[in-house]
Each structure stands twice: as C-alpha cells, then as structure tokens.
Amino acid sequence: MRLQAVGLDVLEDLIRSGDLDAKLREAIPTLSVGRTVEWTAAAPKTIYNGDTGLPVFCVSSTNLNVNAAKFPAPTRANCAP
C-alpha cells in the first residue's frame, strides 16, 4: 500500500493556483506500507459477496478475510434522544 498525506492532484492544483510553492511538492513523501502484493485476474483466492451483493476479489499476503471485519453494531438499550 502506498500512502500520501495529500494527493498529487491536490498538490498540483495548489501549485497552479499559487497557494503552494512548487518546491514543497518534493517535501511531501509517499510512504510504502507492507509487502508488495500483485493483483492479477488469476490471483484472487476467494470471492466475497459484500453488503451490496456484488463480488469482491481479494488478494492478500496475510490471508485477510474481508467479511471478518463486518459485524452488527451493538444496540444501545439505555440511550434515548
């Protein structure tokens, strides 16, 4: 996964408008997190049907189960508006 604090398109817009100095573009790093996983049509090991009913093709180096993170929110019986 590659993470950026601010998208390159936003930086370019700020530079073009004169709100950001162009030399600051290089000061904002792009961080690489985790191992590289290559997605190809043959790579997905499991197909999950998410909340929408549409298939999700998942590739993971950690055996991630996308459905495992989904659970019903607790009902708060003592709360009132």
C-alpha positions as CSV (number, residue, x, y, z in Angstrom):
1,M,0.0,0.0,0.0
2,R,1.2,3.5,-0.8
3,L,0.1,6.4,1.4
4,Q,0.2,10.1,0.7
5,A,-0.8,12.8,3.2
6,V,-2.1,14.9,0.3
7,G,-3.0,13.6,-3.2
8,L,-0.7,14.7,-6.0
9,D,-3.7,16.1,-7.9
10,V,-4.4,18.4,-4.9
11,L,-0.8,19.5,-4.7
12,E,-0.7,20.3,-8.4
13,D,-3.9,22.4,-8.1
14,L,-2.4,24.3,-5.1
15,I,0.8,24.9,-7.0
16,R,-1.1,26.0,-10.2
17,S,-3.2,28.4,-8.2
18,G,-0.1,29.9,-6.5
19,D,-1.2,28.8,-3.0
20,L,1.8,26.4,-2.6
21,D,5.4,26.8,-3.6
22,A,6.3,24.2,-6.2
23,K,9.5,23.2,-4.3
24,L,7.3,21.9,-1.5
25,R,5.9,19.1,-3.8
26,E,9.0,17.0,-3.1
27,A,8.8,17.6,0.7
28,I,5.6,15.5,1.0
29,P,6.6,11.8,1.0
30,T,4.8,8.8,-0.4
31,L,5.1,6.0,2.1
32,S,5.2,2.3,1.2
33,V,3.5,0.2,3.9
34,G,3.6,-3.6,4.0
35,R,4.8,-6.1,1.4
36,T,4.1,-5.7,-2.3
37,V,1.1,-7.7,-3.5
38,E,0.4,-8.0,-7.2
39,W,-3.2,-8.3,-8.3
40,T,-3.9,-10.2,-11.4
41,A,-7.1,-11.8,-12.7
42,A,-5.8,-15.2,-11.6
43,A,-4.5,-14.1,-8.1
44,P,-7.7,-13.8,-6.0
45,K,-8.2,-16.9,-3.9
46,T,-11.6,-16.1,-2.5
47,I,-14.6,-14.2,-3.8
48,Y,-16.7,-12.5,-1.1
49,N,-20.2,-11.1,-1.6
50,G,-20.3,-7.9,0.3
51,D,-23.1,-5.8,1.6
52,T,-24.0,-4.8,-2.0
53,G,-24.2,-8.4,-3.2
54,L,-21.5,-7.7,-5.7
55,P,-18.4,-9.9,-5.8
56,V,-15.2,-8.6,-4.3
57,F,-11.9,-10.1,-5.5
58,C,-9.3,-10.0,-2.7
59,V,-5.6,-10.6,-2.8
60,S,-3.7,-10.6,0.5
61,S,-0.3,-11.7,1.8
62,T,-1.9,-12.1,5.2
63,N,-5.0,-14.3,4.4
64,L,-7.2,-11.3,5.1
65,N,-10.9,-12.1,5.4
66,V,-12.8,-9.0,4.4
67,N,-16.0,-10.4,5.9
68,A,-14.4,-10.8,9.3
69,A,-14.4,-7.1,9.9
70,K,-18.1,-6.8,9.4
71,F,-20.4,-7.3,12.4
72,P,-23.6,-5.7,13.5
73,A,-23.4,-2.6,15.6
74,P,-24.4,-3.0,19.2
75,T,-27.9,-2.0,20.2
76,R,-27.9,0.7,22.9
77,A,-31.0,0.0,25.1
78,N,-30.2,2.7,27.6
79,C,-29.8,5.6,25.1
80,A,-32.6,8.0,24.2
81,P,-32.6,11.1,22.1
